Amino acid sequence: MKNRLTVFLFVLLSALFVLAACGEEANEEASSNGDAGGASEETTTREVTHALGTTTIEGKPQRVVTLYQGATDTILEFGVTPVGVVESWVQAPMYDYIKEDLSDAAFVGQETQPNLEEISALEPDLIIASQIRHEEIYEQLSQIAPTIVNETIYDFKETTALIGEALDEKEKADSLLADWETRVGDFQEKVSSVENWPMSAAVLNYREDHARIYVTGFAGSILTELGFEAPKDLQGDDLEIVKLTDKESIPQMNADIFFQFMEDTPAVQKTFEEWSAHPLYQNLDAARNNQVYKVDEVAWNMAGGLQAAHMMLDDIYEHFEIEQ
């Protein structure tokens, strides 16, 4: 009898020990899972340095307002539709190539004069601006939402990198820029076999009362990256835009190839016809060799983003009849 009692007590104590051990493991597992869940819900905070300072951004912004054309174009490449955008320069209120993508976005004024009340009403958690346009209202924008600022409105690479950092999507930004570099390399390799390469190029724009040469800026910078040289009389000059107010200045346009755009209005067409009929124009290398091409002003000048850069490169492939 005594032996049976001893065995019974031993079995009981063993069972209690096993149950206690299981309970402890269960508590540890629950605690571990709870910690993991808490970690996954933590909000990441990062400091983004930009043209006008450093901005603290928490988490991944969901309600973004873009205040210049290049930012509006580029942020769509990240799969993000901004809640607010500024109106386009032409094809208002938004360029045809991204109009459908922005059908749900609100318009918050012009790039040069955004409406602060309308921006605030959208309750954004990120505003993307440019120093050249919005430096004077930066403090006001920052009071509405965290605001990051690109130095220019045409450097689509800087815009891409800045958006990637702000959205906590650096890998995506790097991938987008790598895709661009691949295309540039492909063009450079294939165009090297074209006769008379490298060529000088001039981006020309005709207005009602004058003409312009875009030496750098959006289109000029891309042409330089592709391997084109600046207009022959402007090489070595640190210029962005050259404004030609009289026909005696036409020789400054001289280049092997012209890419030109203009508004389709009677006054502008009259200027173009008068200038292009002038003997000084007829003596330019591009004119003499029939290397004058009309291009889309949105892709080449107005939009200023990553998508527009690819559209511009598509045009250049086509002009040189190079297979992509």
N, C-alpha and C positions, 0 to 999 in steps of 0.2 A: 504493500500500500504506500509505504514511504517512498519507494522507488518510483511509483507511478506519479506521485505528487511532484517529485523532483523533476521528472521528465516534462510534466505539464507546465510547470513554472518556467522551465528552460525554453520550451516552445513559445510560450506567451511572451517572454522577454525578447526573444528573437524577432517575433512578429512586430512587436512595438518598435524595436530598433529599425527594422526595414521600413516601416511606415514613416518614422521620423526622418529617416534619410531621404525618402522619396519626397516628403513634404518640403524639405530644405532645398532639394534640387529644383522642385517646381517653383519655389519662391525665387530662387536665383535666376531661373529661366525667365520668369515673369518680369523680374527686375531688369534683366538684360534686355528683354524685348521692349520694356518701357523706355529704357535709356536710348535704344536704337530709334524708337518712334520719336522721342524728343529731339534726337539729333537730326532726323530727317526733316523736322518741322522748323529747325533753326533758320533764321533769316541771315543770309550772308550780307555783310557790309563791306564796301570797298571804296577806296578813294580814287577818283578819276581826275587826273591832271589834264588841263586843257588850256586854251589860249588866254583865258582870263582868270586862271586860278586853279583851285582844287575843289571838287564837289563830292560830297558823300552820297552814295546811292545804296539803298537797302533792297535786297532781293532782286528779282527780275522785273523791271518796269512793264506794266500792262497797258498804261494809258499814256501814250507818247504824242507829243505835239512837235512837228517839224516846221522850222521857220525859214528854211531856204530850199531851193529847188533840188539841189544835189542830195540833201539829207532825205527829202521825200522820196526821190528815186531810189536811193541806196537802201533805205531801211526795209523796203519791200523785198529785197534780196535775202533778208534774214527771216522772212515769213511773218513779219510784223506789219500790221496795218495801223497807221497812226490814227488817233481819234480826231486830230486837228492838223490842218496843213494850210500854208499860205497859197494864194491863187497863182496860177501860172502866168507867165508873161504874154503868151499867145495861146490860142485855142482855149481861152478862158471858159470855165474856171480852172480846167486842168488839161494837161497835154493828153492827146488822144491815146498814146501808147500805154498810159497808166490810169486812164480815166475810170475804167471798169474796176480796177483793183481798189480804187479809192471812193467807190460809190457810197460808202457809209461814213466817210470822213466829213467833218465839219470844216468850213473855210473860215479862217480867222484873220482876214485882211490881206494886205500886200506884203511882200517880202521886205520892202523898205519901210512899211508902217503897219506892223501887226497890231491887232486889237487886243489889248491886255484884258479887258473885261470878258471878251468871248473866250480867250484862252483860259482864264480863271474858272469860268463857268463849266468847262469841260473836266475840271478836277484832275489834271494830268499828274502823273508821278515822275515824268521826265520831260524836259524841254530841250530840243536841240537847236542851237542858234549859231550865228557866225559873227565874228568880231567886226568884220567890215560893215555889217548891217546893224548889229544890235548891241554894240558896246555901251551905248548911252542908256539903254534900258535893261542892262544885265541885272542890276540889283533888283529892279522891279520884277523881272522874270524869276529871279531866284527866290523871291518871297512867295511866288505862286507854287513853284515846284523846283526840285533839283534841276539845275540848268548846266549843260555842257556846251562849250563854244569852240567851233573850228575857226582857225585864223582866216581862211579864205572861203570862197563859195564855189571854187572850181577844182580844188584838189580832191578828187574822188577817192584817192587812196587814203588820205588822212581822214576823210569822212568815214570810210569803211572801217578803218581801225578804231576810230573814236566810238562809233556806234557799237562795234563789237565789244569794246571794253565796258561801255555803259550798260549794255544788255546782258553782261556776263556771258558773252558768246565769242570769246577771243578765238577759239578754234574755228568757228564758222567764218569769222573775218579773215583769218589766215588762209582758209580754204578758198574763199572767194578771190582773194588777192593772188593766190597761187594759180588759180585758173586763168586769171588775167595775164600773169607773167608767162604762162605756157603759150597762150595765143600770141603774145608779143614775140616770143622766141620763134614760134612757127612762122610768123610773117617775116621776121628779119632773115631767117634762113632762106625762105623761098624768094623774097624780093631781091636778094643779093645777086641772082642770076639775070635780073632785068637789065636791059641795055641802059647805059648812062647812070646806073646807080652808084653812089647815093645822089639823090636829087635835092635841090632846094625847093621849098614849098612856101606859098603865101596863102593865108586864109583871109579872104577879102569880104567885106560887108559894105554894101552901098546903102546910103541914106538919102533923104530928100535933098540935102544941101552939101553933102560931103561923102567921102569914102573912108573906110577904116581897114587897117591891117592888124590882125590879131597875131602878134609875134609869139607871145606865150599864152597865159590864160589856159582855159580848158583844152581847146583844140590844138593850140600851139605846143603845149606841153606834151600832149599825146604824140603829135607828129615828131617831136624831138626824141621821145622815147623809142619810137619806131625806127629812127635812123635818118629822118629827113633833116636837111639843113635849113637854116633861117633864110629869108629873102636875101638876095645877094648883097644889096647895099646896106643891110641892117645887121649883118653877122658881126658878133662881138659886142653889139649894143645891148645894154640891160634894159630892154623895153618890153612893156606888156601890150600896149595898144598904140598904134601910130595913126593919128587923125590927119587925113589929107583934105584940106579945104579948097585947094585949087588944082587945076589940071597940070600945072607945072610940076606938081609933086608926084605925078604918076610914075616916074622912073624908080621911086622907092619901092614900088610893088614888085620889081623884077625878080622872077624866080623861074625855075624849070617847069613848075606845075602850079596852077591856081585851083583852090577850092573856094568857091564863093557862094554866098547866100544873101538874100534880100527880101524885104516885104513885097508882096504882090499888090502894089498900089501904083496908080498912074504917075505920081510924082517921083517915086523911087525908080520906076522903070525908065522914066525920062532921064534921070541922072545917069543910070547905068548905060543907056544907049549913047548918051553924049560922051561919056568918059571912054567907053569901049570903042567908039568910032574915032577917037582922037589919034593922030599919028604917033604920039608918044606911047600910047597903049599898044598900038599895032606893032610897035617895034620891040615890045617886051618878049622875052624868050618863050614864055608859055603861050602867048598869043600867036607868035610866028610858027610854033610847032604844034598848034592845035591841042594843047594840054590844059584846057580850061574846063572845069567841071562844076556844075551847080549841085549843091548839097543841101540837106535838110537843116534848117536853122535851129530846130529844136534839138536834134541829136548833137549838132556841132557847136552849139553856143548857149542855148537857153536852159537846157535841163541840168547839165553839170554833175551827173551822178554816175554810178558804176554801170547801170543799164545803158545809159546814153553812150558811155565810152565804148561798150561792146557794139552798139549800133553804128557808131562812127567807124570803128575798125571793120565792121561788115562792109561799109561803103568803100573803104580803101581797098580791101580785098577785091571787091567787084570792079573798081576802077582800073586796077592793074591786072584784072582777069586771072587772079591767083586762086587756085582751088583751096578751100578750107579743109 
